[in-house]
Every structure is written in structure tokens, then in C-alpha cells.
């Protein structure tokens, strides 16, 4: 089992309940898209799966390990097997792109090799290959503060691809990309999952991208899982209910979203994708 959550709840220090009674599991190699309106708890869920947030309630098992029952080197080793693509990648502005990508394997390297790689990148060919998969190989030696937001997002994706994790988490990984690049980038994440056997969990704002690229869809609202179903079982009515509080159904390549009342017409049936 890649991960298993049982009745997980999470309450932030300010008292806000971000997750409530979340039970979810995935086998190695599965691909899940998590969708839902803003504030549904999607990012919080991914942070729990990344062993970055400890649940207030329930139990979490990640890669056959209970992360909050270990510490120190064991916890760092577990986190090194979990890759995360952030919506806004935490990349130092003065860092070179090649160094940012190679940092994906810092969890596997000794301190000496990590420090040495800052001055003399230890695997330029590997970084180049990862960047080529997101059409960024020509920026290999550029500084990250010279990149646009969309380019930085692709560097963050290349870093996760280079890491080759067992569990790959992607939080709105294509939010800053145009529709063509978004499709190509998701294709690379899917290819990584298929080639390495990694479990892929992505939170996506665009419903049509989730239906196109993921065989399993998890709908979240108000910190709870409303449905967890194969893509072929997801109906326009389920999507309309999921986004009812927003009154819109987000789609890729539109200025904002489409009215919910048009969902039955505007959203392609999953079994036709």
C-alpha cells in the first residue's frame, strides 16, 4: 500500500478545521486526481500525504510507515521517497536551474556531496534530461530569478521527476501554464508514474484535465471526501454538486469558469475522454 488514511482530521492552531474524517488509500502505481472548490482541503490533504502536517485525529500510513512514530534520520529517509510539486515552488531566486533540479536528490546525498554540487553540479546530464521533459533544457544554467512563474513551476516539476520518488504529490502543478503546456506536463507526470511505479496524487483546479489524465477522481468539499470513484463513474451531476457552493465549474483554458448549470453540456463525459 502506498498510503492509507483512516478517519483523518486536521485542525489548524487558529481553530480552523481543514480536514474531517478523511479515509483514503492507494496502492503503488495508482493515479488519483483530487478536485473541489477553493478551501476544500486539497492542499492540506497533500501536505499530510507528504509527512509535512501531522493529523489532529485518525491515523496515516505512508509507504508502509507511520511517519509520526519515527523521527530524525528515519523520517528524513521517508520524506526523501516522497516528491512534491508545489504550486509556487520554494526555489531560492539566486539558485541556478541545474542546481534547483539536482536538489531533488538531496535526501539521498551526503552533506559533502550536497555542498559540492552547489559549486560543481554533480549530474548535469540528469538535470538536462529532466528539464527536457518539461521543455526547459535551454535554461539549464540560468538563475531562477530570471524565470517567469510558469517556468519556475516547470523547474519544480523537473526537480520532482529527477528525484524519482515512490509517492509523487502535485499541488496544482499546471496552474501557471497555458493549455498546451499543461497537457504536455501532465503527460510527463503520468509517464513518470507509469515508468517507475510511483503513486501519483495531484490536486487540480481544472476539472477537464483531471478527467482526461487520471483514472480515479476524489472530490473534496469542506475538508471531507464527497466521492472517490473511477473516472468513468463520475457524472456531471456529481461535479455540479461538488462545485455548487462556488456556482462555477472550473475548466482549463477559460478566463475563469463555466456556469454550473451548463455543466451537463460543457463537461465531457469521462468515458468519452
Backbone as CSV, one residue per row, in Angstrom:
resi,resn,N_x,N_y,N_z,CA_x,CA_y,CA_z,C_x,C_y,C_z
1,UNK,0.835,-1.186,0.000,0.000,0.000,0.000,0.884,1.255,0.000
2,UNK,0.589,2.184,-0.900,1.386,3.402,-0.973,1.066,4.345,0.185
3,UNK,-0.225,4.514,0.452,-0.610,5.286,1.635,-2.000,4.855,2.079
4,UNK,-2.281,5.128,3.349,-3.587,4.821,3.907,-3.910,5.848,4.984
5,UNK,-5.038,6.522,4.821,-5.535,7.458,5.818,-6.833,6.900,6.381
6,UNK,-6.962,6.924,7.693,-8.168,6.403,8.337,-8.737,7.468,9.266
7,UNK,-9.915,7.981,8.919,-10.632,8.974,9.733,-9.740,10.148,10.127
8,UNK,-8.958,10.628,9.161,-8.007,11.707,9.443,-8.719,13.054,9.542
9,UNK,-8.422,13.766,10.601,-8.893,15.136,10.778,-7.713,16.030,11.068
10,UNK,-7.838,17.300,10.699,-6.763,18.233,10.991,-7.353,19.597,11.327
11,UNK,-6.962,20.094,12.489,-7.403,21.407,12.950,-6.174,22.293,13.089
12,UNK,-6.174,23.431,12.404,-5.053,24.360,12.480,-5.038,25.063,13.835
13,UNK,-3.885,25.622,14.227,-3.789,26.316,15.515,-4.821,27.428,15.713
14,UNK,-5.283,28.023,14.604,-6.290,29.090,14.728,-7.709,28.553,14.915
15,UNK,-7.819,27.226,14.980,-9.123,26.611,15.205,-9.849,26.190,13.944
16,UNK,-9.308,26.553,12.785,-9.969,26.170,11.532,-9.790,24.684,11.265
17,UNK,-10.890,23.991,10.987,-10.835,22.565,10.662,-10.654,22.414,9.156
18,UNK,-9.488,21.907,8.763,-9.171,21.772,7.350,-9.543,20.408,6.789
19,UNK,-9.471,19.378,7.621,-9.846,18.025,7.204,-10.743,17.412,8.260
20,UNK,-11.698,16.604,7.805,-12.627,15.967,8.736,-12.991,14.567,8.256
21,UNK,-12.582,13.573,9.026,-12.963,12.188,8.744,-12.537,11.677,7.383
22,UNK,-11.332,12.037,6.943,-10.871,11.621,5.614,-10.305,10.207,5.677
23,UNK,-10.921,9.310,4.942,-10.431,7.939,4.799,-10.129,7.709,3.329
24,UNK,-8.878,7.398,3.039,-8.428,7.304,1.654,-7.188,6.423,1.601
25,UNK,-7.082,5.605,0.561,-5.917,4.733,0.417,-5.609,4.549,-1.059
26,UNK,-4.351,4.215,-1.346,-3.946,3.971,-2.734,-2.830,2.946,-2.761
27,UNK,-2.882,2.097,-3.768,-1.817,1.125,-3.983,-0.683,1.749,-4.785
28,UNK,0.463,1.129,-4.775,1.607,1.607,-5.545,1.241,1.682,-7.023
29,UNK,1.573,2.794,-7.650,1.334,2.970,-9.079,-0.015,3.551,-9.432
30,UNK,-0.907,3.728,-8.470,-2.212,4.335,-8.762,-2.059,5.827,-9.067
31,UNK,-3.020,6.363,-9.820,-3.045,7.790,-10.143,-4.389,8.368,-9.727
32,UNK,-4.354,9.363,-8.843,-5.567,9.986,-8.319,-5.524,11.484,-8.581
33,UNK,-6.633,12.051,-9.007,-6.790,13.496,-9.072,-7.741,13.922,-7.965
34,UNK,-7.345,14.932,-7.220,-8.185,15.479,-6.155,-8.743,16.808,-6.646
35,UNK,-10.057,16.923,-6.722,-10.698,18.127,-7.222,-11.661,18.661,-6.171
36,UNK,-12.072,19.905,-6.345,-13.016,20.509,-5.414,-12.827,22.008,-5.380
37,UNK,-13.770,22.731,-4.805,-13.692,24.193,-4.769,-12.544,24.686,-3.896
38,UNK,-12.242,25.975,-4.006,-11.206,26.577,-3.167,-11.569,26.393,-1.699
39,UNK,-10.548,26.050,-0.897,-10.786,25.845,0.523,-11.342,24.489,0.878
40,UNK,-11.346,23.575,-0.087,-11.908,22.244,0.170,-11.009,21.378,1.030
41,UNK,-9.714,21.731,1.140,-8.776,20.921,1.915,-7.806,20.136,1.061
42,UNK,-7.747,20.433,-0.239,-6.900,19.655,-1.152,-5.417,19.804,-0.808
43,UNK,-4.967,21.038,-0.616,-3.557,21.257,-0.293,-3.207,20.659,1.060
44,UNK,-4.093,20.799,2.033,-3.854,20.213,3.359,-3.728,18.699,3.255
45,UNK,-4.582,18.078,2.460,-4.501,16.632,2.261,-3.133,16.241,1.713
46,UNK,-2.646,16.963,0.710,-1.345,16.643,0.127,-0.214,16.854,1.122
47,UNK,-0.348,17.851,1.993,0.695,18.072,2.998,0.716,16.951,4.038
48,UNK,-0.453,16.394,4.341,-0.495,15.224,5.226,0.180,14.040,4.534
49,UNK,-0.124,13.846,3.246,0.481,12.744,2.497,1.986,12.931,2.314
50,UNK,2.453,14.172,2.395,3.880,14.444,2.282,4.610,14.417,3.611
51,UNK,3.932,14.024,4.673,4.505,13.978,6.025,4.986,15.355,6.466
52,UNK,4.300,16.398,5.973,4.622,17.764,6.369,3.674,18.276,7.445
53,UNK,2.478,17.705,7.539,1.500,18.068,8.554,1.067,16.808,9.292
54,UNK,1.032,16.913,10.604,0.594,15.776,11.420,-0.907,15.892,11.676
55,UNK,-1.672,14.855,11.373,-3.116,14.915,11.619,-3.437,15.134,13.092
56,UNK,-4.538,15.836,13.340,-5.022,16.018,14.717,-5.779,14.784,15.187
57,UNK,-6.347,14.052,14.230,-7.161,12.875,14.539,-6.900,11.811,13.479
58,UNK,-7.185,10.576,13.828,-7.053,9.482,12.878,-5.612,9.027,12.719
59,UNK,-5.403,8.145,11.746,-4.069,7.581,11.517,-3.675,7.717,10.052
60,UNK,-2.370,7.884,9.843,-1.820,7.991,8.490,-0.636,7.048,8.364
61,UNK,-0.645,6.253,7.314,0.481,5.376,7.000,0.969,5.715,5.605
62,UNK,2.253,6.029,5.482,2.841,6.426,4.206,3.976,5.476,3.854
63,UNK,3.878,4.840,2.698,4.905,3.890,2.249,5.208,2.872,3.349
64,UNK,4.140,2.315,3.909,4.212,1.277,4.937,4.867,1.754,6.228
65,UNK,4.867,3.055,6.454,5.484,3.627,7.647,4.519,4.602,8.303
66,UNK,4.450,4.574,9.630,3.686,5.576,10.374,4.626,6.756,10.629
67,UNK,4.523,7.842,9.873,5.539,8.895,9.925,5.688,9.574,11.270
68,UNK,4.632,9.604,12.083,4.712,10.326,13.350,5.118,9.420,14.499
69,UNK,5.521,8.194,14.145,6.093,7.298,15.143,7.598,7.134,14.956
70,UNK,8.156,7.888,14.006,9.598,7.869,13.770,10.106,9.305,13.812
71,UNK,11.414,9.472,13.830,11.992,10.812,13.889,13.408,10.774,13.333
72,UNK,14.009,11.949,13.220,15.409,12.047,12.822,15.681,11.441,11.461
73,UNK,16.754,10.639,11.335,17.154,10.072,10.043,16.064,9.225,9.388
74,UNK,15.290,8.500,10.188,14.240,7.644,9.616,13.162,8.485,8.951
75,UNK,12.782,9.602,9.569,11.769,10.472,8.987,12.305,11.163,7.742
76,UNK,13.561,11.575,7.778,14.171,12.204,6.596,14.248,11.212,5.432
77,UNK,14.540,9.952,5.743,14.597,8.930,4.697,13.229,8.717,4.073
78,UNK,12.184,8.726,4.906,10.828,8.580,4.381,10.480,9.755,3.482
79,UNK,10.740,10.958,3.934,10.407,12.145,3.143,11.184,12.196,1.840
80,UNK,12.384,11.604,1.818,13.176,11.578,0.591,12.523,10.712,-0.483
81,UNK,11.611,9.823,-0.070,10.909,8.969,-1.030,9.581,9.566,-1.491
82,UNK,9.283,10.759,-0.987,8.045,11.454,-1.349,8.413,12.748,-2.055
83,UNK,7.997,12.891,-3.301,8.275,14.107,-4.054,7.042,14.984,-4.111
84,UNK,7.252,16.297,-4.016,6.136,17.231,-4.056,6.379,18.313,-5.095
85,UNK,5.396,18.511,-5.952,5.396,19.623,-6.903,4.486,20.688,-6.316
86,UNK,5.056,21.843,-5.990,4.300,22.912,-5.371,3.726,23.859,-6.420
87,UNK,2.601,24.476,-6.080,2.015,25.467,-6.977,2.972,26.642,-7.173
88,UNK,3.605,27.077,-6.091,4.653,28.103,-6.143,5.911,27.466,-5.564
89,UNK,6.791,26.928,-6.393,7.936,26.157,-5.907,8.829,26.983,-4.975
90,UNK,9.226,26.417,-3.835,10.124,27.115,-2.911,11.568,27.035,-3.387
91,UNK,11.886,27.817,-4.402,13.212,27.791,-5.004,13.905,29.129,-4.748
92,UNK,15.124,29.088,-4.232,15.878,30.314,-3.962,16.119,31.074,-5.264
93,UNK,15.848,32.373,-5.304,15.942,33.140,-6.558,17.322,33.108,-7.203
94,UNK,18.390,33.114,-6.402,19.742,33.192,-6.954,20.293,31.817,-7.352
95,UNK,19.520,30.767,-7.114,19.947,29.418,-7.454,19.916,29.225,-8.965
96,UNK,20.882,28.496,-9.487,20.822,28.135,-10.907,19.826,27.006,-11.118
97,UNK,19.263,26.973,-12.303,18.245,25.970,-12.604,18.794,24.565,-12.411
98,UNK,19.993,24.302,-12.892,20.571,22.966,-12.775,20.671,22.547,-11.312
99,UNK,21.061,23.474,-10.440,21.193,23.167,-9.013,19.827,22.922,-8.383
100,UNK,18.826,23.712,-8.804,17.470,23.529,-8.283,16.942,22.143,-8.623
101,UNK,17.193,21.682,-9.829,16.721,20.352,-10.240,17.454,19.255,-9.462
102,UNK,18.773,19.390,-9.346,19.554,18.370,-8.650,19.206,18.285,-7.169
103,UNK,18.645,19.357,-6.611,18.271,19.323,-5.197,17.170,18.304,-4.924
104,UNK,16.562,17.767,-5.970,15.561,16.726,-5.797,16.113,15.481,-5.122
105,UNK,17.423,15.281,-5.180,18.012,14.082,-4.565,18.866,14.398,-3.345
106,UNK,18.693,15.579,-2.772,19.479,15.925,-1.591,19.255,14.929,-0.463
107,UNK,18.051,14.371,-0.371,17.753,13.412,0.687,18.552,12.128,0.574
108,UNK,19.105,11.862,-0.607,19.892,10.646,-0.822,21.385,10.909,-0.699
109,UNK,21.794,12.171,-0.774,23.213,12.507,-0.837,23.795,12.804,0.534
110,UNK,25.100,12.607,0.645,25.808,13.026,1.852,25.888,14.544,1.886
111,UNK,26.159,15.094,3.060,26.282,16.544,3.192,27.409,17.066,2.309
112,UNK,28.490,16.313,2.202,29.629,16.739,1.384,29.253,16.832,-0.088
113,UNK,28.543,15.813,-0.585,28.149,15.849,-1.995,27.148,16.972,-2.252
114,UNK,26.234,17.196,-1.325,25.245,18.260,-1.496,25.922,19.620,-1.573
115,UNK,26.895,19.882,-0.675,27.604,21.165,-0.696,28.449,21.299,-1.954
116,UNK,29.093,20.219,-2.356,29.927,20.241,-3.557,29.109,20.535,-4.800
117,UNK,27.879,20.010,-4.845,27.034,20.182,-6.026,26.569,21.620,-6.204
118,UNK,26.589,22.413,-5.130,26.233,23.824,-5.257,27.228,24.561,-6.135
119,UNK,28.503,24.155,-6.050,29.556,24.806,-6.832,29.788,24.104,-8.165
120,UNK,29.763,22.783,-8.136,30.027,21.991,-9.343,28.927,20.931,-9.465
121,UNK,27.858,21.231,-10.211,26.732,20.288,-10.330,27.209,18.887,-10.664
122,UNK,26.738,17.913,-9.882,27.288,16.569,-9.968,26.659,15.706,-11.058
123,UNK,25.509,16.116,-11.593,24.824,15.300,-12.602,24.138,16.217,-13.621
124,UNK,24.933,16.914,-14.394,24.389,17.863,-15.370,23.520,17.136,-16.392
125,UNK,23.951,15.967,-16.823,23.186,15.211,-17.821,21.816,14.822,-17.280
126,UNK,21.762,14.417,-16.005,20.484,14.038,-15.409,19.539,15.215,-15.282
127,UNK,20.081,16.375,-14.896,19.262,17.580,-14.797,18.764,17.997,-16.174
128,UNK,19.620,17.897,-17.180,19.237,18.249,-18.551,18.103,17.360,-19.042
129,UNK,18.178,16.067,-18.743,17.139,15.134,-19.198,15.800,15.457,-18.534
130,UNK,15.836,15.745,-17.226,14.592,16.076,-16.520,13.992,17.366,-17.058
131,UNK,14.828,18.354,-17.325,14.338,19.636,-17.853,13.794,19.476,-19.268
132,UNK,14.372,18.580,-20.052,13.904,18.386,-21.424,12.475,17.844,-21.446
133,UNK,12.079,17.178,-20.386,10.737,16.607,-20.333,9.663,17.668,-20.093
134,UNK,10.106,18.858,-19.657,9.160,19.968,-19.473,9.552,21.159,-20.349
135,UNK,10.311,20.879,-21.404,10.709,21.904,-22.386,11.437,23.070,-21.743
136,UNK,12.385,22.776,-20.852,13.148,23.827,-20.179,14.653,23.591,-20.253
137,UNK,15.096,22.676,-21.105,16.512,22.320,-21.133,17.412,23.482,-21.553
138,UNK,16.850,24.453,-22.289,17.664,25.585,-22.746,17.937,26.590,-21.631
139,UNK,17.329,26.399,-20.448,17.547,27.318,-19.329,18.388,26.663,-18.234
140,UNK,19.116,25.639,-18.586,19.837,24.807,-17.620,20.708,25.613,-16.662
141,UNK,21.441,26.600,-17.171,22.384,27.338,-16.328,21.908,28.749,-15.988
142,UNK,20.651,29.053,-16.267,20.092,30.353,-15.896,19.844,30.424,-14.390
143,UNK,19.836,31.633,-13.870,19.421,31.824,-12.489,17.904,31.808,-12.415
144,UNK,17.398,31.291,-11.312,15.939,31.122,-11.199,15.193,32.447,-11.129
145,UNK,15.855,33.526,-10.695,15.167,34.814,-10.639,14.994,35.443,-12.010
146,UNK,15.482,34.784,-13.044,15.285,35.261,-14.409,14.161,34.520,-15.125
147,UNK,13.460,33.668,-14.390,12.395,32.860,-14.977,11.027,33.430,-14.622
148,UNK,10.058,33.161,-15.482,8.672,33.536,-15.192,8.070,32.549,-14.201
149,UNK,6.872,32.864,-13.709,6.212,31.965,-12.771,5.949,30.599,-13.373
150,UNK,5.522,30.567,-14.635,5.275,29.286,-15.294,6.544,28.490,-15.489
151,UNK,7.663,29.168,-15.799,8.942,28.478,-15.969,9.435,27.919,-14.641
152,UNK,9.258,28.686,-13.567,9.640,28.186,-12.247,8.831,26.952,-11.874
153,UNK,7.551,26.971,-12.242,6.711,25.817,-11.949,7.236,24.584,-12.683
154,UNK,7.680,24.763,-13.909,8.230,23.628,-14.669,9.566,23.156,-14.092
155,UNK,10.372,24.072,-13.560,11.607,23.661,-12.895,11.280,22.812,-11.667
156,UNK,10.247,23.209,-10.925,9.829,22.421,-9.774,9.372,21.028,-10.176
157,UNK,8.708,20.925,-11.309,8.275,19.621,-11.809,9.478,18.781,-12.226
158,UNK,10.441,19.423,-12.906,11.660,18.704,-13.311,12.408,18.183,-12.090
159,UNK,12.426,18.972,-11.017,13.088,18.530,-9.779,12.420,17.268,-9.236
160,UNK,11.095,17.228,-9.250,10.385,16.048,-8.760,10.618,14.850,-9.677
161,UNK,10.680,15.073,-10.995,10.958,13.980,-11.934,12.358,13.419,-11.692
162,UNK,13.317,14.304,-11.440,14.698,13.870,-11.193,14.798,13.080,-9.880
163,UNK,13.992,13.438,-8.914,14.013,12.768,-7.615,13.614,11.308,-7.718
164,UNK,12.692,10.978,-8.637,12.181,9.618,-8.811,11.616,9.062,-7.495
165,UNK,10.617,9.749,-6.927,10.055,9.294,-5.649,9.113,8.115,-5.824
166,UNK,8.818,7.464,-4.731,7.830,6.380,-4.750,6.411,6.929,-4.659
167,UNK,6.265,8.082,-4.030,4.980,8.763,-3.914,5.165,10.182,-4.426
168,UNK,4.466,10.533,-5.508,4.622,11.841,-6.146,3.343,12.645,-5.938
169,UNK,3.474,13.774,-5.258,2.351,14.641,-4.951,2.483,15.925,-5.764
170,UNK,1.408,16.356,-6.378,1.443,17.555,-7.210,0.283,18.471,-6.824
171,UNK,0.620,19.642,-6.285,-0.389,20.591,-5.826,-0.579,21.664,-6.891
172,UNK,-1.658,21.566,-7.653,-1.928,22.490,-8.765,-0.675,22.638,-9.643
173,UNK,-0.167,21.548,-10.203,1.135,21.583,-10.884,1.151,22.356,-12.185
174,UNK,-0.014,22.661,-12.765,-0.026,23.345,-14.070,-0.826,24.636,-14.014
175,UNK,-0.983,25.197,-12.829,-1.828,26.385,-12.672,-1.298,27.592,-13.432
176,UNK,0.028,27.660,-13.644,0.620,28.823,-14.315,0.950,28.548,-15.781
177,UNK,0.457,27.429,-16.309,0.809,27.033,-17.666,-0.372,27.191,-18.615
178,UNK,-0.063,27.437,-19.900,-1.126,27.514,-20.896,-1.646,26.103,-21.180
179,UNK,-2.810,25.986,-21.833,-3.421,24.657,-22.007,-2.520,23.629,-22.669
180,UNK,-1.749,24.037,-23.682,-0.889,23.078,-24.378,0.208,22.565,-23.458
181,UNK,0.877,23.483,-22.752,1.932,23.079,-21.823,1.364,22.280,-20.660
182,UNK,0.177,22.647,-20.203,-0.452,21.925,-19.098,-0.675,20.466,-19.477
183,UNK,-1.191,20.232,-20.669,-1.415,18.867,-21.134,-0.097,18.098,-21.233
184,UNK,0.917,18.738,-21.831,2.208,18.074,-22.010,2.862,17.764,-20.666
185,UNK,2.717,18.669,-19.710,3.324,18.475,-18.393,2.645,17.352,-17.627
186,UNK,1.325,17.317,-17.661,0.614,16.218,-17.003,0.966,14.886,-17.647
187,UNK,1.170,14.900,-18.939,1.577,13.679,-19.628,2.912,13.174,-19.074
188,UNK,3.839,14.092,-18.777,5.127,13.695,-18.225,4.991,13.134,-16.806
189,UNK,4.126,13.739,-16.004,3.905,13.219,-14.656,3.296,11.822,-14.701
190,UNK,2.350,11.629,-15.614,1.742,10.311,-15.778,2.787,9.301,-16.262
191,UNK,3.622,9.714,-17.208,4.666,8.822,-17.728,5.644,8.435,-16.621
192,UNK,5.962,9.385,-15.744,6.853,9.085,-14.619,6.235,8.040,-13.709
193,UNK,4.954,8.183,-13.419,4.257,7.216,-12.582,4.270,5.836,-13.225
194,UNK,4.000,5.792,-14.516,3.932,4.509,-15.215,5.302,3.843,-15.314
195,UNK,6.359,4.625,-15.527,7.693,4.039,-15.747,8.363,3.606,-14.442
196,UNK,8.049,4.284,-13.339,8.710,3.975,-12.069,7.822,3.243,-11.086
197,UNK,6.527,3.175,-11.372,5.606,2.545,-10.442,5.234,3.435,-9.273
198,UNK,5.531,4.745,-9.391,5.208,5.680,-8.316,3.709,5.961,-8.282
199,UNK,3.191,6.157,-7.091,1.817,6.616,-6.931,1.782,8.108,-7.195
200,UNK,0.811,8.564,-7.975,0.683,9.978,-8.319,-0.635,10.516,-7.787
201,UNK,-0.548,11.550,-6.955,-1.733,12.230,-6.432,-1.605,13.708,-6.782
202,UNK,-2.553,14.224,-7.545,-2.491,15.617,-7.973,-3.783,16.334,-7.622
203,UNK,-3.658,17.516,-7.039,-4.830,18.373,-6.867,-4.884,19.275,-8.094
204,UNK,-6.060,19.360,-8.693,-6.211,20.120,-9.935,-7.421,21.032,-9.859
205,UNK,-7.243,22.239,-10.346,-8.346,23.186,-10.403,-9.224,22.910,-11.625
206,UNK,-8.583,22.519,-12.717,-9.308,22.302,-13.972,-9.889,20.896,-14.011
207,UNK,-11.208,20.815,-13.991,-11.893,19.527,-13.952,-11.604,18.700,-15.197
208,UNK,-11.578,19.348,-16.361,-11.380,18.588,-17.597,-10.013,17.917,-17.643
209,UNK,-8.978,18.549,-17.067,-7.662,17.919,-17.027,-7.672,16.704,-16.102
210,UNK,-8.359,16.815,-14.994,-8.461,15.677,-14.071,-9.129,14.495,-14.761
211,UNK,-10.219,14.760,-15.484,-10.940,13.680,-16.153,-10.137,13.082,-17.300
212,UNK,-9.294,13.889,-17.911,-8.538,13.410,-19.074,-7.364,12.531,-18.680
213,UNK,-6.698,12.845,-17.547,-5.419,12.217,-17.263,-5.432,11.233,-16.095
214,UNK,-6.524,11.179,-15.329,-6.493,10.362,-14.117,-7.628,9.346,-14.112
215,UNK,-7.312,8.095,-13.832,-8.339,7.044,-13.816,-9.188,7.040,-12.552
216,UNK,-8.776,7.794,-11.536,-9.518,7.816,-10.273,-9.664,9.267,-9.808
217,UNK,-10.871,9.651,-9.465,-11.166,11.031,-9.097,-11.686,11.086,-7.663
218,UNK,-11.087,11.958,-6.863,-11.518,12.185,-5.487,-12.073,13.607,-5.401
219,UNK,-13.329,13.723,-5.048,-13.959,15.030,-4.908,-14.006,15.451,-3.454
220,UNK,-13.457,16.653,-3.145,-13.418,17.144,-1.775,-14.185,18.455,-1.639
221,UNK,-14.811,18.612,-0.497,-15.526,19.854,-0.192,-15.609,19.987,1.321
222,UNK,-15.295,21.166,1.830,-15.364,21.437,3.277,-14.548,20.443,4.087
223,UNK,-13.381,20.063,3.558,-12.480,19.182,4.298,-12.870,17.723,4.318
224,UNK,-13.884,17.351,3.548,-14.357,15.971,3.523,-14.306,15.405,2.098
225,UNK,-14.222,14.097,2.000,-14.285,13.427,0.699,-15.751,13.195,0.366
226,UNK,-16.233,13.858,-0.691,-17.622,13.671,-1.121,-17.773,12.426,-1.983
227,UNK,-16.775,12.168,-2.832,-16.803,10.934,-3.619,-15.385,10.520,-3.979
228,UNK,-15.207,9.245,-4.188,-13.940,8.632,-4.601,-14.329,7.552,-5.593
229,UNK,-14.135,7.828,-6.893,-14.716,6.947,-7.909,-13.814,6.831,-9.133
230,UNK,-13.933,5.721,-9.855,-13.274,5.626,-11.165,-13.794,6.734,-12.070
231,UNK,-12.940,7.215,-12.957,-13.321,8.357,-13.784,-14.581,8.076,-14.598
232,UNK,-14.772,6.850,-15.014,-15.949,6.507,-15.796,-17.252,6.582,-15.027
233,UNK,-17.156,6.625,-13.686,-18.363,6.701,-12.855,-18.690,8.127,-12.420
234,UNK,-17.815,9.072,-12.757,-18.040,10.464,-12.357,-19.010,11.111,-13.342
235,UNK,-20.110,11.611,-12.840,-21.150,12.181,-13.694,-21.167,13.706,-13.583
236,UNK,-21.753,14.389,-14.576,-21.912,15.846,-14.465,-22.682,16.259,-13.223
237,UNK,-23.633,15.437,-12.804,-24.409,15.761,-11.606,-23.524,15.751,-10.352
238,UNK,-22.586,14.808,-10.280,-21.658,14.772,-9.149,-20.780,16.014,-9.129
239,UNK,-20.332,16.438,-10.296,-19.477,17.619,-10.381,-20.255,18.880,-10.037
240,UNK,-21.491,18.950,-10.498,-22.328,20.105,-10.183,-22.525,20.228,-8.678
241,UNK,-22.790,19.104,-8.006,-22.978,19.131,-6.558,-21.688,19.522,-5.844
242,UNK,-20.550,19.066,-6.370,-19.263,19.360,-5.744,-18.971,20.853,-5.754
243,UNK,-19.291,21.518,-6.869,-18.962,22.939,-7.018,-20.164,23.854,-6.791
244,UNK,-21.226,23.332,-6.211,-22.446,24.114,-6.035,-22.213,25.376,-5.218
245,UNK,-21.326,25.301,-4.229,-21.097,26.460,-3.367,-20.419,27.602,-4.108
246,UNK,-19.659,27.278,-5.190,-18.988,28.318,-5.960,-19.855,28.830,-7.101
247,UNK,-20.770,27.989,-7.557,-21.612,28.390,-8.680,-20.910,28.324,-10.016
248,UNK,-19.680,27.789,-10.045,-18.929,27.684,-11.288,-18.237,26.336,-11.351
249,UNK,-17.952,25.904,-12.550,-17.225,24.657,-12.759,-15.921,24.995,-13.471
250,UNK,-14.777,24.921,-12.799,-13.510,25.342,-13.397,-13.112,24.459,-14.570
251,UNK,-12.638,25.102,-15.622,-12.174,24.393,-16.810,-10.851,24.996,-17.252
252,UNK,-9.996,24.196,-17.873,-8.721,24.684,-18.380,-8.945,25.515,-19.640
253,UNK,-8.178,26.629,-19.745,-8.216,27.405,-20.975,-9.358,28.383,-21.065
254,UNK,-10.106,28.605,-19.954,-11.168,29.598,-19.941,-10.761,30.726,-19.012
255,UNK,-11.257,31.945,-19.203,-10.856,33.056,-18.354,-11.118,32.795,-16.874
256,UNK,-12.206,32.138,-16.550,-12.490,31.857,-15.141,-13.092,30.472,-15.000
257,UNK,-14.354,30.329,-15.401,-15.033,29.049,-15.253,-16.325,29.090,-16.029
258,UNK,-16.973,27.961,-16.081,-18.254,27.868,-16.752,-19.363,27.766,-15.720
259,UNK,-20.545,28.319,-15.999,-21.642,28.221,-15.039,-21.978,26.773,-14.743
260,UNK,-22.316,26.501,-13.495,-22.669,25.136,-13.102,-23.851,24.624,-13.897
261,UNK,-24.813,25.462,-14.210,-25.987,24.998,-14.931,-25.629,24.432,-16.296
262,UNK,-24.473,24.834,-16.815,-24.047,24.321,-18.120,-23.197,23.076,-17.992
263,UNK,-22.993,22.605,-16.735,-22.043,21.517,-16.527,-22.391,20.279,-17.325
264,UNK,-23.673,19.940,-17.383,-24.062,18.708,-18.058,-23.721,18.759,-19.533
265,UNK,-23.637,19.964,-20.103,-23.294,20.108,-21.514,-21.807,20.345,-21.703
266,UNK,-21.226,21.175,-20.809,-19.864,21.642,-21.035,-18.806,20.615,-20.629
267,UNK,-19.091,19.763,-19.668,-18.088,18.811,-19.192,-18.192,17.528,-19.996
268,UNK,-17.107,17.110,-20.685,-17.133,15.849,-21.422,-17.351,14.693,-20.469
269,UNK,-18.133,13.727,-20.896,-18.301,12.525,-20.080,-16.981,11.818,-19.975
270,UNK,-16.578,11.385,-18.765,-15.285,10.749,-18.576,-15.075,9.532,-19.481
271,UNK,-16.129,8.791,-19.771,-15.948,7.579,-20.569,-15.768,7.896,-22.053
272,UNK,-15.818,9.195,-22.398,-15.599,9.576,-23.782,-14.239,10.206,-23.990
273,UNK,-13.451,10.336,-22.901,-12.156,11.008,-22.992,-11.067,10.038,-23.401
